[in-house]
Amino acid sequence: MTSAPHPTPLTADDDWWRSAVVYQVYVRSFADSNSDGVGDLEGIRQRLPYLRDLGVDALWLTPFYTSPQIDAGYDVADYRDVDPLFGTLGDFDAMITDAHALGLRIIVDLVPNHTSSAHPWFTAALAAGPGSPERERYLFAEGKGEQGELPPNDWESIFGGPAWTRVPDGQWYLHLFDPAQPDLNWRHPEVRAEFEDVLRFWLDRGVDGFRIDVAHGMIKAEGLPDVGFNSMTTGQRQSELLGKGRLPYFDQDEVHDIYRAWRPILDSYPGGRMAVAEAWAETPQRLARYIGPDELHQAFSFDFLDATWSADSFRKVIDTALAESTIVGAPTTWVLSNHDRQRHVTRYGDGEVGLRRARAAALLMLSLPGCAYVYQGEELGLPEVLDLPDELRQDPAFLRTGESRDGCRVPIPWSGELAPYGFGPEGSELSWLPAPATWRALSVAAQAGVTGSTLELYRAALRIRRQHPALAGTEPITWLETEPGVLAFRRTAGGAELTCVVNISGAEVTVAGHGRPVVASADLTERGDGHVLPVDAAAWFERR
């Protein structure tokens, strides 16, 4: 299959990603165009004006490739085609054409660590047998024990249980995730050539960037050495070390050779094509190695997502991230939620408290220099759905660990009084996961144009972020002296000044001396020459 030529992206601004706001679209849960209960590419296309009006710069789409959907598309059987569940390549081309016409860029998810077990390469490897060239594309190994009945080493799957599955001829294959996701052998030149071609295929179709799934995982330590412990012997899961310690299957030095080969490909296309790594490393210094003029453009900073609701926690995370961005010469990325983590409304306390804090955190994030990633539905203040029936859960990790990511993947509400709240065409009653009755009040239609709604808060903040001279670039922040539990910093550029104040102190505070308020996550009242900022609230003040 050849890729169709596509017009150059909308502008030649090679640095657009440095201060962009990227909206993550979880494709199966965004918008359904054909009443089958699953979101699709045509559904995204129909909702592009909503995203333009929201004020984001780009969309990151989760995998839509041909897949058995064992892990919601992160098990890819064909990297150059669209799964019929989501549409066709023609639908993709129409969507990206419309997106560019509206000034929106498209980032697609690339899954290079593993394929689906239904991928032609893997089915050929199983048929060919031990020692065959087909098996060399994956990580097959002989087992331990007298009859090879034990796994080759003690590695564990991120989804729980052993990271090895035995095939009928006696060999074992590695899968750091589900058994339906066999890991590729990235020391094999054919694997490297294949993915370089996949990059070009989608770049030729006009994509503006790639989000690299498990970007730290493609290279495994020579000899596949034991970790030295696992949950069966110690009760501690190896995945608990993610980002905290060294593992022989993550963050190996050779992985950077892959990205040094990819960067010239990205740079050979006009319009600032970029790549962002989903990477975990034990130190900020090792994470920073993924970013640079000869590797990737960005790496997600998950520390901001992991910060607790305290001024000290946020201050430490922000200072560390900004210091790292200075070292590598690239802006940091800010993330509050994504498709793998519990929604931050719920993490921050759920209910009214959680929503209040989530709104304040949004203003904090959107006022920081760098690139912000917004997960679909956070602009509506959606909480995690905690009471999904077990029989409806589809996360493969659920069957292995009892932990499920489905609660943050429920289709978002668009309109109407009854579920699925306009997720599909008028009259459609299907959605692959059910939305709770409480989401009626959180739909786009229920919040659009309503003063004080979370949707209008995001629209206002994104509009100001795009237009205000002090927020338009990547200029550093200046921390201001405050009382305990209050964060305040100033950004200055082009003769304009904007100050963000976040009150995490547990008591209302009076803010004065920073100019007029331009947006706030809660109602402000005047007091003397200042304004009262409520508990768990944030506000931006400007002075020109």
C-alpha positions in Angstrom: 0.0 0.0 0.0 1.4 3.4 -0.9 0.7 6.6 0.9 -1.2 9.4 -0.8 0.7 12.7 -1.1 -0.7 15.3 1.2 -0.4 19.1 1.2 2.2 20.7 3.4 0.9 21.4 6.9 -0.8 24.7 7.5 2.3 26.8 8.3 6.0 26.6 8.1 6.4 27.4 11.8 8.9 24.8 12.9 8.6 25.8 16.6 4.9 25.5 17.0 5.2 22.7 19.4 7.3 24.7 21.9 4.2 26.5 23.4 1.3 24.5 21.9 -1.7 23.2 23.7 -2.3 19.6 22.5 -5.7 17.9 23.0 -5.6 14.2 23.5 -8.3 12.4 21.6 -9.1 8.9 22.9 -10.5 7.9 19.5 -13.0 5.3 20.6 -14.5 7.6 23.2 -14.6 11.0 21.5 -17.4 10.9 18.9 -19.3 8.2 17.1 -20.5 8.9 13.6 -22.1 5.6 12.6 -24.2 4.6 15.7 -22.1 1.5 16.6 -21.2 2.9 20.0 -17.5 3.4 19.3 -15.8 6.7 18.4 -14.2 7.0 14.9 -12.3 9.3 12.6 -15.4 10.7 10.9 -16.7 11.5 14.4 -13.5 13.5 15.1 -13.8 15.3 11.8 -17.4 16.4 12.6 -16.3 17.8 16.0 -13.2 19.6 14.8 -14.9 23.0 15.0 -15.5 22.4 18.7 -11.8 21.9 19.2 -10.9 24.9 17.1 -13.3 27.0 19.3 -11.9 25.5 22.4 -8.6 27.1 21.5 -6.2 24.1 21.2 -3.4 24.0 18.7 -3.1 20.2 17.9 -4.8 16.9 18.4 -3.0 13.7 19.6 -5.0 10.7 18.4 -4.7 7.4 20.2 -4.1 4.4 17.9 -6.6 3.9 15.1 -4.6 1.3 13.1 -5.8 -2.2 12.2 -5.9 -4.2 15.5 -7.7 -7.0 17.3 -8.3 -4.3 20.0 -7.1 -6.4 22.9 -5.5 -3.3 24.4 -7.7 -0.6 22.8 -5.6 -0.4 19.6 -2.1 -0.5 21.3 -1.8 -4.0 19.8 -1.2 -3.1 16.1 -1.6 -5.6 13.3 -1.0 -3.2 10.4 0.7 0.2 11.0 -0.3 1.5 7.6 -4.0 1.2 7.6 -7.1 2.2 9.6 -9.1 -0.4 11.5 -12.6 -0.7 10.1 -13.9 0.1 13.6 -12.6 3.6 13.1 -13.1 4.1 9.4 -10.7 4.1 6.4 -7.6 5.8 5.2 -9.9 8.0 3.2 -11.6 9.1 6.4 -8.1 9.9 7.9 -7.2 12.0 4.9 -10.5 13.9 5.0 -10.0 14.5 8.7 -6.5 15.8 8.5 -7.4 18.0 5.5 -10.2 19.6 7.5 -8.0 19.9 10.7 -5.4 21.8 8.8 -8.0 24.0 7.2 -9.1 24.9 10.7 -5.6 25.6 11.9 -5.3 22.3 13.9 -2.3 20.0 13.7 -2.5 16.2 14.0 -0.2 14.0 16.1 -0.6 10.3 15.8 0.3 7.6 18.3 3.1 5.3 17.2 3.5 1.9 19.0 7.1 0.6 18.3 7.9 -1.5 21.3 5.5 -4.4 20.4 3.1 -5.5 17.7 -0.2 -7.4 17.9 0.1 -11.2 18.0 -2.1 -10.9 14.9 0.6 -9.0 13.0 1.8 -10.9 9.9 5.4 -10.9 11.3 4.3 -12.7 14.5 2.1 -15.3 12.8 5.0 -16.0 10.5 7.3 -16.3 13.5 5.1 -18.9 15.2 4.8 -20.9 11.9 8.5 -20.8 11.2 9.7 -22.3 14.4 12.9 -21.9 16.6 16.0 -20.5 15.0 14.2 -19.1 12.0 14.8 -15.6 10.6 11.1 -14.8 11.2 11.6 -15.3 15.0 14.6 -13.0 15.1 12.3 -10.0 14.6 10.9 -10.7 18.1 12.4 -11.8 21.4 12.1 -15.6 21.6 14.2 -17.5 24.1 14.6 -21.0 25.6 13.1 -21.5 29.0 14.9 -22.5 32.2 14.4 -25.8 34.1 15.0 -29.4 33.0 12.5 -29.3 30.2 12.6 -25.5 29.6 9.3 -25.3 31.5 10.3 -22.1 33.4 10.4 -18.6 31.9 13.8 -17.4 30.6 14.1 -14.8 33.4 12.1 -13.2 36.1 10.7 -10.2 34.1 7.1 -9.2 34.8 4.5 -7.7 32.6 3.4 -4.2 33.3 -0.1 -5.6 33.2 0.8 -8.2 35.9 2.1 -11.7 35.9 5.1 -13.1 33.9 6.4 -11.2 30.9 6.8 -14.5 29.0 4.4 -16.9 27.3 5.4 -20.3 26.0 4.5 -21.5 22.6 3.8 -25.2 21.6 7.3 -25.8 20.3 8.7 -25.0 23.8 10.2 -21.6 23.2 9.0 -18.5 25.1 8.3 -15.0 23.7 8.6 -11.7 25.6 5.6 -9.4 26.1 6.1 -6.5 28.5 2.4 -5.9 28.3 -0.4 -8.4 27.3 0.5 -11.8 25.7 -1.3 -10.4 22.6 1.5 -7.7 22.4 4.8 -9.5 21.7 7.9 -7.3 22.0 10.0 -6.6 18.9 13.7 -7.2 18.7 15.0 -3.7 18.0 18.5 -4.9 17.4 17.2 -6.4 14.1 17.9 -4.1 11.1 14.6 -5.2 9.5 12.6 -3.9 12.5 14.4 -0.5 12.3 13.9 -0.2 8.6 10.2 -1.1 8.9 9.5 1.7 11.4 11.4 4.3 9.5 9.2 3.5 6.6 6.1 3.7 8.8 7.2 7.2 9.9 7.5 8.3 6.3 4.1 6.7 5.4 2.3 9.0 7.9 4.4 12.0 7.3 3.6 11.7 3.6 -0.1 11.8 4.6 0.5 15.1 6.4 0.7 14.2 10.1 2.5 16.9 12.2 4.0 14.7 14.8 4.2 11.4 16.7 3.6 10.4 20.3 6.0 7.5 20.9 4.4 4.8 23.1 6.8 3.2 25.6 9.6 5.2 24.1 12.1 3.9 26.7 11.3 0.2 26.1 12.5 -0.9 22.7 16.0 -2.1 23.7 16.5 -4.8 26.3 19.8 -5.5 28.1 22.1 -8.0 26.4 21.6 -11.5 27.7 18.1 -10.7 29.1 19.4 -10.7 32.8 17.1 -11.1 35.8 15.8 -8.1 37.6 16.5 -10.0 40.9 13.0 -9.9 42.3 9.4 -10.1 41.3 6.0 -9.9 42.9 5.8 -13.7 43.3 8.9 -13.8 45.5 8.8 -10.4 47.3 5.3 -9.1 46.9 6.7 -6.0 45.1 5.8 -5.6 41.4 8.7 -4.6 39.2 6.5 -1.9 37.6 6.7 -0.1 41.0 10.2 0.9 39.9 9.0 2.7 36.8 10.8 6.0 36.8 12.5 5.2 40.1 15.1 2.6 39.3 16.9 0.7 36.6 15.2 -2.2 34.9 17.0 -4.4 32.2 14.1 -3.9 29.8 13.7 -0.1 30.1 15.8 3.0 29.3 18.8 1.2 27.8 21.4 3.4 26.3 21.1 1.9 22.8 17.5 3.2 22.5 18.9 6.6 21.7 20.4 5.2 18.5 16.9 4.7 17.2 15.9 8.3 17.8 19.1 9.6 16.3 18.0 7.7 13.1 14.5 9.1 13.3 15.2 12.7 13.8 16.7 13.3 10.2 13.5 11.8 8.8 11.3 14.2 10.8 13.6 17.2 9.9 13.4 16.3 6.2 9.7 17.3 6.1 8.5 20.9 6.2 6.3 22.5 8.8 8.0 21.5 12.1 7.2 17.8 12.3 7.8 16.7 15.9 7.9 13.7 18.2 7.1 13.4 21.9 8.3 10.5 24.1 6.2 8.6 26.6 9.4 7.7 28.6 10.2 6.8 32.1 13.7 7.1 33.5 15.2 6.8 37.0 16.7 10.3 37.0 15.8 13.7 35.3 19.2 13.5 33.6 18.4 10.2 31.9 15.0 11.4 30.8 16.6 14.5 29.4 18.7 12.4 27.1 15.6 11.6 25.0 15.3 15.3 24.0 17.6 17.3 21.8 18.4 18.5 18.3 19.4 15.0 17.3 16.7 13.0 19.1 13.1 13.8 20.0 11.5 17.2 20.6 9.7 16.5 23.9 9.3 13.9 26.6 6.2 13.9 28.9 6.8 15.2 32.4 4.6 12.9 34.5 5.9 14.5 37.7 3.3 17.3 37.3 0.5 14.7 37.0 1.8 13.0 40.1 2.1 16.1 42.2 0.0 16.1 45.3 -2.4 18.9 46.1 0.0 21.1 48.0 2.0 24.2 47.2 5.3 22.6 48.1 4.7 19.6 45.8 3.8 21.7 42.8 6.6 24.2 43.4 9.2 21.4 43.5 7.9 19.7 40.4 7.7 23.0 38.4 11.2 24.1 39.5 12.7 20.7 38.5 10.9 20.5 35.2 12.0 24.1 34.2 15.6 23.4 35.2 15.6 20.3 33.0 14.1 22.2 30.1 17.0 24.7 30.4 19.5 21.9 30.3 18.2 20.3 27.1 17.1 23.6 25.4 13.5 22.3 24.9 10.3 23.3 26.6 8.8 21.0 29.2 5.4 19.4 28.9 2.6 19.7 31.4 0.0 16.9 31.9 -2.8 16.6 34.4 -4.6 13.5 33.0 -4.4 11.0 30.2 -5.9 7.7 29.1 -3.8 5.6 31.5 -4.3 7.6 34.7 -7.3 8.4 37.0 -8.8 11.7 36.0 -7.5 14.5 38.2 -10.9 15.7 39.4 -11.1 12.4 41.3 -7.4 12.3 42.3 -7.8 15.7 43.9 -10.7 14.6 46.1 -13.6 14.0 43.7 -17.0 15.8 44.0 -17.1 19.5 44.4 -13.7 19.6 46.1 -12.0 17.7 43.3 -13.6 19.8 40.6 -12.6 23.1 42.4 -9.0 21.9 42.6 -9.0 20.6 39.0 -10.1 24.0 37.7 -7.4 25.7 39.7 -4.8 23.2 38.4 -5.9 24.0 34.9 -5.1 27.7 35.3 -1.8 26.8 36.9 -0.8 24.4 34.0 -1.9 26.8 31.2 0.1 29.7 32.6 3.4 27.8 32.7 5.9 28.1 29.8 6.1 25.1 27.6 3.6 22.7 26.0 0.4 21.6 27.7 -1.5 18.4 27.0 -5.2 18.4 27.8 -7.0 15.0 28.0 -10.4 14.9 26.4 -13.2 15.7 28.8 -11.0 17.5 31.4 -12.3 20.8 29.9 -15.7 19.6 31.0 -14.6 18.7 34.5 -15.3 15.0 34.1 -14.5 12.8 37.1 -13.3 9.2 37.0 -16.2 6.7 36.6 -15.5 4.4 39.6 -18.5 2.1 39.5 -18.3 0.5 36.1 -19.6 -3.1 36.2 -16.7 -5.5 36.1 -18.3 -7.4 33.1 -18.1 -4.2 31.0 -14.5 -3.4 31.7 -12.2 -4.0 28.7 -8.8 -3.0 30.0 -6.6 -6.1 29.7 -4.8 -5.2 32.9 -8.0 -5.7 34.8 -8.1 -9.5 34.3 -4.5 -9.8 35.4 -4.2 -7.2 38.3 -7.8 -6.1 39.2 -6.7 -2.6 38.2 -8.6 -0.9 35.4 -8.1 2.2 33.3 -11.6 2.1 31.9 -12.9 4.7 34.3 -11.1 7.5 32.5 -12.1 6.2 29.0 -15.9 6.5 29.2 -17.2 8.4 26.1 -17.5 12.1 26.7 -20.9 13.8 26.9 -21.9 16.2 24.2 -25.6 16.9 24.7 -29.0 15.6 25.8 -30.8 14.4 28.9 -30.0 10.7 28.6 -26.8 8.6 28.1 -24.9 8.4 25.9 -25.4 12.2 25.7 -25.0 12.8 22.0 -21.9 10.6 21.7 -23.4 9.1 18.5 -25.9 10.4 15.8 -29.3 11.6 17.0 -31.3 8.6 18.3 -28.3 6.4 18.9 -28.3 4.8 22.3 -25.0 2.8 22.1 -21.7 3.6 23.7 -19.0 1.0 24.4 -18.8 2.1 28.1 -21.8 3.7 29.9 -21.8 7.3 31.1 -23.2 8.0 34.5 -26.4 10.1 35.0 -24.4 12.8 36.7 -22.7 13.7 33.4 -26.0 15.2 32.1 -25.0 18.5 33.7 -21.4 18.2 32.4 -22.1 17.9 28.7 -20.8 20.3 26.2 -24.3 21.6 25.5 -25.0 22.1 29.2 -21.8 24.1 29.7 -21.4 26.1 26.5 -22.1 29.8 27.0 -22.7 29.3 30.7 -20.7 31.8 32.7 -18.5 30.1 35.3 -18.7 26.6 33.7 -15.5 24.6 33.4 -15.8 24.6 29.6 -16.0 28.4 29.5 -13.1 28.6 31.9 -10.9 26.5 29.6 -12.0 28.5 26.5 -11.2 31.8 28.3 -7.8 30.6 29.6 -6.8 29.2 26.2 -7.8 32.3 24.4 -5.8 34.5 26.8 -2.8 32.1 26.6 -2.8 32.4 22.8 -3.2 36.2 22.7 -1.4 37.5 25.8 2.2 38.6 25.1 3.4 37.3 28.4 2.1 33.8 27.8 2.7 33.5 24.1 6.3 32.5 24.3 8.5 30.4 26.5 9.9 33.1 28.8 10.8 31.9 32.3 8.7 32.5 35.4 9.6 34.6 38.4 8.4 33.3 41.7 6.8 35.8 44.1 6.9 36.0 47.8 3.6 34.7 49.3 2.1 33.4 52.5 2.4 29.6 53.1 0.3 27.4 50.9 0.0 30.0 48.1 1.8 29.8 44.8 2.4 33.0 42.8 4.6 33.6 39.8 4.9 36.2 37.1 5.6 36.0 33.4 6.7 39.1 31.5 7.2 39.8 27.8 6.4 42.4 25.2 5.8 45.1 27.8 3.0 43.0 29.4 2.9 41.2 32.7 0.8 38.3 33.8 0.7 36.8 37.3 -0.8 33.4 38.3 -1.8 33.0 41.9 -3.0 29.6 43.3 -4.5 29.3 46.8 -3.8 25.9 48.3 -3.5 27.3 51.8 -6.8 26.1 53.3 -8.1 29.7 53.9 -9.1 32.5 51.6 -6.4 35.1 50.8 -6.3 38.6 49.5 -4.3 39.2 46.4 -3.2 42.8 45.6 -0.6 44.6 43.5 -0.7 42.4 40.4 -3.1 44.4 38.3 -6.6 43.4 37.1 -8.0 39.9 37.1 -8.5 38.4 33.6 -9.6 34.9 34.5 -10.3 33.0 37.7 -11.3 29.4 38.5 -13.8 30.7 41.2 -15.6 34.0 41.8 -13.4 36.8 43.2 -14.6 39.6 45.4 -13.0 43.0 45.9 -11.4 43.8 49.2 -9.7 47.2 49.5 -7.3 47.5 46.5 -7.2 43.7 46.1 -9.3 40.7 45.4 -10.2 37.7 47.7 -9.1 34.4 46.2 -11.1 31.5 47.7 -9.7 28.2 48.9 -8.5 25.8 46.1 -8.8 28.5 43.5 -6.5 30.2 41.0 -6.6 33.5 39.1 -4.6 35.3 36.5 -3.9 39.0 36.9 -2.4 41.3 34.2 -0.6 44.6 34.1 0.4 46.2 30.9 
